[in-house]
Amino acid sequence: MSTHPVTLFTGQWADLSFEEVARLAAEWGYDGLEVAASGDHLDLKRADEDDAYLASRKEILDRHGLQIFAISNHLAGQAVCDAPIDFRHKAIVRDYVWGDGDEEGVRRRAAEDMKRAARVARKLEVDTVVGFTGSSIWPYVAMFPPVPGEVIDAGYEDFAARWNPILDVFDGEGVRFAHEVHPSEIAYDYWTSVRTLEAIEHREAFGFNWDPSHMMWQNIDPVGFIWDFKDRIYHVDCKDTRMRPRNGRAGVLGSHLAWGDPRRGWDFVSTGHGDVPWEDAFRALDAIGYSGPISIEWEDAGMDRLHGAAEAVTFVRSLLWPPPEASFDAAFSNQ
């Protein structure tokens, strides 16, 4: 595991300039970045059309001794399948994706931006784009009032119809999409991940970004997920979750309370401070042959981020021990 680069996901740092985030990450000892298409970090439209702009991103990374291992287009991806499209999406997508706000127009432009992400990734010599898919059926997750099965079927058909053309472009560029299994997405837990792969006939261009934080609060075994989807773990994000002791009041749905509110039943915490079984997870990633980056997604309302992000990289590196010189089987082969 010593060969894994440790990277910082820049999505939670979009209020800072790309220059400043790169400087901080280098000072903290990160090997590189998972660059989000947010703020001034990476404008995909400019990067697709202007070689000088793309060169400026590379120059900043080079100057700080960093590499780029993946790009993220979570926010545009969310708008590809979502229904309804509303004020929430206007607040997160680029103006060129929002346009006049017509719902279907936003979905089409978001899909074009996901295709753009594949092209930009190839120009950056990156083979993975991380992101969300959105979902037309997430509003029915409570299944009450009762939802007919054909409505759920139509949601997966809608996903396949919208994402197969996107994945065609990914295939053409030799880039993979790593979907983050997450509430509000077409694949948000174990069985919806199974059904999502079935909907697109297990296309190799589509896999998963393993982020255990939202699995924990859904009571999904994040280590088991690694093993069961071992051929689809295309990227790893480290974000930790702490489940608060049950006191008869705090529920796992969060009660519409703000992040960090102590009345919540769970919250994000700095990596290594929560309930994710990191050592078991890293051993599982080794076992399936995952060789990509370990990307820290810092999010902790209770800790100053300039402290927490530096602490997180130290914690992750402490678990990335060198592999044994010889396997157990080899050691005992002559006994």
C-alpha positions as CSV (number, residue, x, y, z in Angstrom):
1,M,0.0,0.0,0.0
2,S,3.0,2.3,0.2
3,T,2.7,3.0,-3.5
4,H,-0.8,4.7,-3.2
5,P,-0.6,8.4,-3.7
6,V,-2.5,10.4,-1.1
7,T,-4.6,13.2,-2.7
8,L,-6.8,16.0,-1.5
9,F,-10.3,16.4,-3.1
10,T,-10.7,20.1,-3.8
11,G,-14.5,20.3,-3.8
12,Q,-14.7,21.5,-0.2
13,W,-12.1,24.2,-0.9
14,A,-13.8,25.9,-3.9
15,D,-14.0,29.2,-1.9
16,L,-10.2,29.4,-2.2
17,S,-8.3,29.8,-5.4
18,F,-6.7,26.8,-7.1
19,E,-3.3,28.4,-6.5
20,E,-4.0,28.6,-2.7
21,V,-5.4,25.0,-2.5
22,A,-2.4,23.7,-4.3
23,R,0.0,25.6,-2.0
24,L,-1.7,24.3,1.1
25,A,-1.9,20.7,-0.1
26,A,1.8,20.7,-1.0
27,E,2.7,22.1,2.5
28,W,0.7,19.4,4.2
29,G,2.5,16.7,2.2
30,Y,-0.2,15.5,-0.3
31,D,1.0,13.9,-3.4
32,G,-1.6,15.5,-5.6
33,L,-5.2,16.5,-6.0
34,E,-8.6,15.2,-7.1
35,V,-9.6,18.4,-8.8
36,A,-13.2,19.5,-8.7
37,A,-14.9,21.3,-11.6
38,S,-15.9,24.0,-9.1
39,G,-14.9,27.6,-8.3
40,D,-11.8,28.6,-10.3
41,H,-10.3,25.1,-9.8
42,L,-11.3,23.7,-13.2
43,D,-13.8,25.2,-15.6
44,L,-14.5,22.3,-18.0
45,K,-15.8,24.5,-20.8
46,R,-12.7,26.6,-20.8
47,A,-10.4,23.6,-20.4
48,D,-12.1,21.9,-23.4
49,E,-11.8,24.9,-25.6
50,D,-8.7,26.8,-24.5
51,D,-5.3,25.0,-24.4
52,A,-3.7,28.0,-22.6
53,Y,-6.2,27.7,-19.8
54,L,-5.5,24.0,-19.4
55,A,-1.8,24.7,-19.4
56,S,-2.3,27.2,-16.6
57,R,-3.8,24.5,-14.4
58,K,-0.9,22.2,-15.1
59,E,1.6,25.0,-14.4
60,I,0.1,25.6,-10.9
61,L,0.3,21.9,-10.1
62,D,3.9,21.6,-11.4
63,R,5.1,24.6,-9.5
64,H,3.9,23.1,-6.2
65,G,5.2,19.6,-7.0
66,L,1.7,18.1,-7.2
67,Q,0.1,15.6,-9.7
68,I,-3.5,15.3,-10.7
69,F,-4.9,11.8,-10.3
70,A,-8.7,12.4,-11.0
71,I,-11.1,15.1,-11.7
72,S,-14.6,15.5,-10.2
73,N,-17.7,16.7,-11.8
74,H,-20.2,15.8,-9.1
75,L,-22.3,18.9,-9.4
76,A,-23.1,18.8,-13.1
77,G,-23.6,15.0,-12.8
78,Q,-26.3,15.6,-10.2
79,A,-28.4,17.5,-12.8
80,V,-28.3,14.8,-15.5
81,C,-31.1,12.6,-14.1
82,D,-32.6,14.7,-11.3
83,A,-36.3,15.5,-11.2
84,P,-37.3,18.1,-10.4
85,I,-34.5,20.5,-11.4
86,D,-34.9,23.6,-9.2
87,F,-33.3,26.3,-7.1
88,R,-30.9,23.7,-5.6
89,H,-29.4,22.9,-8.9
90,K,-29.1,26.6,-9.9
91,A,-27.0,27.1,-6.8
92,I,-24.4,24.4,-7.7
93,V,-24.1,24.1,-11.5
94,R,-22.2,26.4,-13.8
95,D,-24.1,29.2,-15.6
96,Y,-23.5,27.5,-18.9
97,V,-25.2,24.4,-17.6
98,W,-28.1,26.3,-16.0
99,G,-28.8,28.5,-19.0
100,D,-32.5,29.5,-18.9
101,G,-33.3,27.0,-16.2
102,D,-35.6,24.9,-18.4
103,E,-35.5,21.5,-16.7
104,E,-34.9,19.3,-19.7
105,G,-32.5,21.8,-21.1
106,V,-30.5,21.7,-17.8
107,R,-30.4,17.9,-18.0
108,R,-29.1,18.0,-21.6
109,R,-26.5,20.6,-20.8
110,A,-25.4,18.7,-17.7
111,A,-25.0,15.6,-19.8
112,E,-22.8,17.5,-22.3
113,D,-20.7,18.7,-19.4
114,M,-20.1,15.1,-18.3
115,K,-19.0,14.3,-21.8
116,R,-16.7,17.4,-21.6
117,A,-15.2,16.0,-18.4
118,A,-14.1,12.9,-20.2
119,R,-12.4,14.9,-22.9
120,V,-10.7,17.2,-20.4
121,A,-9.5,14.2,-18.3
122,R,-7.9,12.7,-21.4
123,K,-6.1,16.0,-22.1
124,L,-4.9,16.0,-18.5
125,E,-3.7,12.4,-18.9
126,V,-6.2,11.3,-16.2
127,D,-8.1,8.1,-16.5
128,T,-10.9,8.7,-13.9
129,V,-13.7,11.2,-13.5
130,V,-15.5,11.0,-10.2
131,G,-19.1,12.2,-9.7
132,F,-22.8,11.8,-9.2
133,T,-25.5,10.7,-11.6
134,G,-28.7,12.3,-10.1
135,S,-31.9,10.3,-10.0
136,S,-35.4,10.8,-11.1
137,I,-36.7,8.3,-8.5
138,W,-34.9,9.4,-5.4
139,P,-37.9,11.5,-4.3
140,Y,-39.7,8.2,-3.9
141,V,-37.2,6.7,-1.5
142,A,-39.6,6.5,1.4
143,M,-42.0,4.5,-0.8
144,F,-45.0,6.3,0.7
145,P,-47.4,7.2,-0.6
146,P,-47.0,3.9,-2.4
147,V,-45.0,3.9,-5.6
148,P,-45.8,1.3,-8.3
149,G,-42.9,-0.9,-9.4
150,E,-43.1,0.4,-12.9
151,V,-42.2,3.9,-11.7
152,I,-39.0,2.6,-10.2
153,D,-38.3,0.6,-13.4
154,A,-38.8,3.7,-15.4
155,G,-36.2,5.5,-13.2
156,Y,-33.5,3.0,-14.1
157,E,-34.5,3.1,-17.7
158,D,-34.2,6.9,-17.6
159,F,-30.7,6.6,-16.1
160,A,-29.6,4.2,-18.8
161,A,-31.0,6.4,-21.6
162,R,-29.2,9.5,-20.3
163,W,-25.9,7.9,-19.3
164,N,-25.2,5.4,-22.0
165,P,-24.4,8.3,-24.5
166,I,-22.2,9.8,-21.9
167,L,-20.4,6.6,-21.3
168,D,-19.9,6.2,-25.1
169,V,-17.8,9.3,-24.9
170,F,-15.9,8.0,-21.9
171,D,-15.2,4.8,-23.8
172,G,-13.9,6.8,-26.8
173,E,-11.5,8.8,-24.6
174,G,-10.4,5.7,-22.6
175,V,-11.6,7.3,-19.3
176,R,-13.7,5.7,-16.6
177,F,-16.5,7.2,-14.6
178,A,-16.4,6.5,-10.8
179,H,-19.9,7.1,-9.4
180,E,-20.1,8.0,-5.7
181,V,-22.7,5.8,-4.0
182,H,-24.6,8.4,-2.1
183,P,-28.1,9.5,-1.1
184,S,-30.0,11.2,-3.9
185,E,-28.2,9.2,-6.6
186,I,-29.5,6.3,-8.8
187,A,-27.1,4.0,-6.8
188,Y,-27.2,5.0,-3.1
189,D,-26.8,1.7,-1.3
190,Y,-25.8,-1.9,-2.0
191,W,-28.8,-3.2,-3.9
192,T,-29.3,0.0,-5.9
193,S,-25.7,-0.3,-7.0
194,V,-26.4,-3.8,-8.2
195,R,-29.4,-2.6,-10.2
196,T,-27.6,0.4,-11.6
197,L,-24.9,-1.9,-13.1
198,E,-27.7,-4.1,-14.5
199,A,-29.4,-1.1,-16.1
200,I,-26.3,-0.4,-18.2
201,E,-25.5,-4.0,-18.8
202,H,-22.3,-3.8,-16.7
203,R,-20.5,-1.4,-19.0
204,E,-16.8,-1.2,-18.0
205,A,-16.8,2.6,-18.3
206,F,-19.0,2.8,-15.2
207,G,-17.7,1.9,-11.7
208,F,-17.7,3.3,-8.2
209,N,-15.9,5.8,-6.1
210,W,-15.7,4.0,-2.8
211,D,-16.6,6.6,-0.1
212,P,-17.7,4.8,3.1
213,S,-19.2,7.8,4.9
214,H,-22.7,7.5,3.6
215,M,-22.6,3.7,3.8
216,M,-22.0,3.8,7.5
217,W,-25.1,5.7,8.3
218,Q,-27.2,3.4,6.1
219,N,-25.7,0.4,8.0
220,I,-24.0,-0.9,4.9
221,D,-20.7,-2.8,5.4
222,P,-18.2,-0.6,3.5
223,V,-15.5,-3.3,3.6
224,G,-17.9,-5.9,2.2
225,F,-18.8,-3.5,-0.6
226,I,-15.2,-3.3,-1.6
227,W,-15.0,-7.1,-2.0
228,D,-18.4,-7.6,-3.7
229,F,-17.7,-4.8,-6.2
230,K,-14.0,-5.5,-6.5
231,D,-13.9,-5.1,-10.3
232,R,-15.7,-1.7,-10.1
233,I,-13.7,0.2,-7.4
234,Y,-12.3,2.8,-9.7
235,H,-11.5,5.5,-7.1
236,V,-11.3,5.9,-3.3
237,D,-12.4,8.9,-1.3
238,C,-11.7,8.9,2.4
239,K,-14.5,10.7,4.4
240,D,-15.3,9.6,7.9
241,T,-18.6,9.4,9.7
242,R,-19.4,9.2,13.4
243,M,-22.7,7.6,14.5
244,R,-23.8,9.2,17.7
245,P,-25.1,7.0,20.5
246,R,-28.8,6.4,20.3
247,N,-30.6,8.6,22.9
248,G,-34.2,8.2,21.8
249,R,-34.0,11.5,19.9
250,A,-31.3,11.5,17.3
251,G,-32.3,9.8,14.0
252,V,-30.1,8.7,11.1
253,L,-32.0,10.9,8.7
254,G,-30.6,14.0,10.3
255,S,-33.9,15.7,11.2
256,H,-33.2,18.6,8.8
257,L,-30.6,19.9,11.3
258,A,-27.4,21.6,10.1
259,W,-24.1,19.7,9.8
260,G,-22.3,19.7,13.1
261,D,-25.5,20.1,15.2
262,P,-25.0,17.8,18.2
263,R,-28.7,16.8,18.0
264,R,-28.1,14.9,14.7
265,G,-27.8,11.2,14.9
266,W,-24.6,11.2,12.7
267,D,-22.1,13.6,11.3
268,F,-19.0,13.8,9.1
269,V,-15.7,14.0,11.1
270,S,-12.1,14.3,10.1
271,T,-10.6,11.0,8.8
272,G,-9.7,8.7,11.6
273,H,-12.1,10.3,14.2
274,G,-15.2,8.4,13.2
275,D,-16.5,4.8,12.9
276,V,-15.2,3.8,9.5
277,P,-13.0,0.7,9.8
278,W,-10.1,2.2,7.9
279,E,-7.5,-0.5,8.5
280,D,-9.8,-3.3,7.4
281,A,-10.8,-1.2,4.4
282,F,-7.3,-0.5,3.3
283,R,-6.4,-4.2,3.7
284,A,-9.5,-5.0,1.5
285,L,-8.4,-2.6,-1.2
286,D,-5.0,-4.3,-1.2
287,A,-6.6,-7.7,-1.5
288,I,-8.6,-6.7,-4.6
289,G,-5.6,-5.1,-6.2
290,Y,-6.7,-1.5,-6.1
291,S,-3.6,0.6,-7.0
292,G,-5.1,4.1,-7.4
293,P,-5.1,7.2,-5.2
294,I,-6.4,7.5,-1.7
295,S,-8.2,10.8,-1.9
296,I,-9.1,12.6,1.3
297,E,-12.5,14.4,1.2
298,W,-12.2,16.7,4.2
299,E,-15.5,17.6,5.8
300,D,-15.9,18.2,9.6
301,A,-18.1,21.1,10.9
302,G,-16.4,20.6,14.3
303,M,-12.8,21.1,13.3
304,D,-10.8,23.9,11.7
305,R,-10.1,22.6,8.2
306,L,-6.6,23.9,8.0
307,H,-5.8,21.7,11.0
308,G,-8.1,18.8,9.9
309,A,-6.8,18.3,6.4
310,A,-3.2,18.2,7.6
311,E,-4.1,15.7,10.3
312,A,-6.0,13.5,7.8
313,V,-3.0,13.0,5.5
314,T,-0.9,12.0,8.5
315,F,-3.5,9.5,9.6
316,V,-3.9,7.9,6.2
317,R,-0.1,7.6,5.6
318,S,0.1,5.9,9.0
319,L,-2.0,3.1,7.6
320,L,-0.3,2.8,4.2
321,W,2.4,0.4,5.4
322,P,4.7,-1.4,3.0
323,P,3.5,-4.8,1.8
324,P,5.2,-7.9,3.3
325,E,8.4,-9.0,1.6
326,A,6.9,-12.5,1.0
327,S,3.4,-13.8,1.1
328,F,2.1,-16.0,3.9
329,D,1.8,-18.9,1.4
330,A,5.4,-18.5,0.3
331,A,6.7,-18.2,3.8
332,F,5.2,-21.6,4.7
333,S,5.6,-23.4,1.3
334,N,8.6,-25.3,2.5
335,Q,7.3,-26.3,5.9
